[in-house]
């Protein structure tokens, strides 16, 4: 056997980079279609009456949310884990045949699960729980995929050369543990073939169908404990893991305060799990729980801003890099949007603000400045940083990357500003009444007023999608761009014109 | 003692515990480097900056085993 020097093995990273891009395109494309369907309802029938079942808003909506959460974002988390994990633990996947096998198995089972999810959601098979629509056979497959992810994390940690765990590794561990706990408890369900009615008769139904073990207010509480913490452990914790590695590495700057990163980590872990109640303000949930949700949401500003400010201060004295490198631009804007949405969220969670904001488009706007500005930008930046290292080639085009940055930034700004206006308008109109308490507007009045903002939102989403295609093309062309030496890959990524 | 009173004592005790925990942890972060074998946490940033497979680890597992 030839005696080659040990290298990091990015096979599994590359596989998940591919699904990050492919599922990102799917999820965002469906999102843009949905946005235009809201502005122009005729688009619900875009493929004709016969296929309306598959093209209407309600059928496509879970496909959008699940494709961007469990497709794009999760693939990005897996891709970066298999990259960052090896590097900060200073151990190669090539050193363990078992870990390599588990990594590949992780990928292929993930693909099978994605196919099952897409088919079942298109067919209208759903448990009707938001972000947890999958029926029990798919839930079991997801648990297996997740356990494989965990085996990879702890397997790599087990054979590491670096004694301590870098801050990003802590965040990846938290992602694994957090989602495992949330997913299991929220998806406690009973297949209907095993259930019987109170009178003892058999319930039956499709073999794949199940009902939740919780009902009524309890179901809502568990659902939003899950739903909000899916944001925590899917959209926050692993993305913070990414920025703590990729920003220092790309800029060549040490983290401004490593101690602050640790303090923020434990702060986030302690606080986030209690905040889910803010989704159920003014509902049948006990009042103290609603208040607790509000209070914990407001305190959450501290650890969130702790991480975000830590990242911005990491650039201290090196701000010229933000002007010079589009890759740093993506990460600095991501960090800024993280600050922005972690301030906006707590504001919306205050009861009196929520009285206007609840159920309106402002909430949709809030989610999207978080996911487009923070999650999307950070995952794309991570892929841009990883591409030259896994392909040993320079990034195909710097100017394409810069154009993409500005097009997508404009898209995000159009998205959240239109949704702010739409949401607050909606909230005010729903509440308006005359001196006798009669409502001043009917629902359709709000729909008419909101039409221009829905169109602007659609345009914003379309710009972001166009930018995503530019990103996909840039990564694709990077695979055949100018080869680079190892010495060019130390910090700032090499980029072609 | 009725339940409300018990809750109030519990709430107060928990708050004190959390405050001590928080400040204790901050004290730990700053004081650790002063010990003879303590680590300065700020050096941990180098785990990302020097992460080639043949770079020297900030603190190596194998060093630990030698002791």
HADDOCK unambig.tbl for C-alpha pairs under 7 A between the chains (distance, minus, plus):
assign (segid A and resid 7 and name CA) (segid B and resid 53 and name CA) 6.68 0.50 0.50
assign (segid A and resid 87 and name CA) (segid B and resid 51 and name CA) 5.28 0.50 0.50
assign (segid A and resid 87 and name CA) (segid B and resid 52 and name CA) 6.62 0.50 0.50
assign (segid A and resid 87 and name CA) (segid B and resid 53 and name CA) 6.96 0.50 0.50
assign (segid A and resid 88 and name CA) (segid B and resid 47 and name CA) 5.52 0.50 0.50
assign (segid A and resid 88 and name CA) (segid B and resid 48 and name CA) 5.72 0.50 0.50
assign (segid A and resid 88 and name CA) (segid B and resid 51 and name CA) 5.69 0.50 0.50
assign (segid A and resid 90 and name CA) (segid B and resid 51 and name CA) 6.46 0.50 0.50
assign (segid A and resid 90 and name CA) (segid B and resid 53 and name CA) 5.23 0.50 0.50
assign (segid A and resid 91 and name CA) (segid B and resid 53 and name CA) 6.72 0.50 0.50
assign (segid A and resid 161 and name CA) (segid B and resid 60 and name CA) 5.78 0.50 0.50
assign (segid A and resid 161 and name CA) (segid B and resid 61 and name CA) 5.33 0.50 0.50
assign (segid A and resid 162 and name CA) (segid B and resid 57 and name CA) 5.33 0.50 0.50
assign (segid A and resid 162 and name CA) (segid B and resid 58 and name CA) 6.79 0.50 0.50
assign (segid A and resid 162 and name CA) (segid B and resid 59 and name CA) 5.95 0.50 0.50
assign (segid A and resid 162 and name CA) (segid B and resid 60 and name CA) 4.98 0.50 0.50
assign (segid A and resid 162 and name CA) (segid B and resid 61 and name CA) 5.81 0.50 0.50
assign (segid A and resid 163 and name CA) (segid B and resid 59 and name CA) 5.42 0.50 0.50
assign (segid A and resid 163 and name CA) (segid B and resid 60 and name CA) 5.12 0.50 0.50
assign (segid A and resid 163 and name CA) (segid B and resid 61 and name CA) 4.64 0.50 0.50
assign (segid A and resid 164 and name CA) (segid B and resid 59 and name CA) 6.92 0.50 0.50
assign (segid A and resid 166 and name CA) (segid B and resid 44 and name CA) 6.76 0.50 0.50
assign (segid A and resid 166 and name CA) (segid B and resid 47 and name CA) 6.42 0.50 0.50
assign (segid A and resid 245 and name CA) (segid B and resid 48 and name CA) 6.10 0.50 0.50
assign (segid A and resid 248 and name CA) (segid B and resid 49 and name CA) 6.97 0.50 0.50
assign (segid A and resid 249 and name CA) (segid B and resid 48 and name CA) 6.27 0.50 0.50
assign (segid A and resid 249 and name CA) (segid B and resid 49 and name CA) 5.51 0.50 0.50
assign (segid A and resid 252 and name CA) (segid B and resid 49 and name CA) 6.61 0.50 0.50
assign (segid A and resid 254 and name CA) (segid B and resid 45 and name CA) 5.44 0.50 0.50
assign (segid A and resid 254 and name CA) (segid B and resid 46 and name CA) 6.98 0.50 0.50
assign (segid A and resid 255 and name CA) (segid B and resid 45 and name CA) 5.91 0.50 0.50
assign (segid A and resid 257 and name CA) (segid B and resid 42 and name CA) 6.62 0.50 0.50
assign (segid A and resid 258 and name CA) (segid B and resid 41 and name CA) 6.19 0.50 0.50
assign (segid A and resid 258 and name CA) (segid B and resid 42 and name CA) 5.14 0.50 0.50
assign (segid A and resid 258 and name CA) (segid B and resid 45 and name CA) 6.70 0.50 0.50
assign (segid A and resid 259 and name CA) (segid B and resid 29 and name CA) 6.36 0.50 0.50
assign (segid A and resid 259 and name CA) (segid B and resid 41 and name CA) 6.28 0.50 0.50
assign (segid A and resid 259 and name CA) (segid B and resid 42 and name CA) 6.83 0.50 0.50
